Amino acid sequence: MCNCGKKRSDYTQQQYTTATNASTTHAQNIVTVNFQYTGKTALTVTGNITGQRYRFNYPGEVQPVDSRDAASMMAVPVLKKIILKVF
């Protein structure tokens, strides 16, 4: 009797598990940069590298932004890169 279906199923499951673990490890290594919104209403900006959306709901709100998207965020006039001081 052929076991081809079971082998295919085992291989598919193994590939999925490996890919999931790799993306989880990568996500933990992301460096963020803080940006403050200086506009008057709300703003949604999409990062040009990651494609992630960043939503600033009110003036003065600070959001962490993936460092790969930081250059495109600095081109937005109502966003200001800030350094948070921790005491």
Buried (B, 14 or more C-beta within 10 A) or exposed (E): EEEEEEEEEEEEEEEEEEEEEEEEEEEEEEEEBBBBBBBEEEBEBEBEEBEEEBEBEEBEBEBEBBBBBBEBBBEBEBBBEEEEEEE
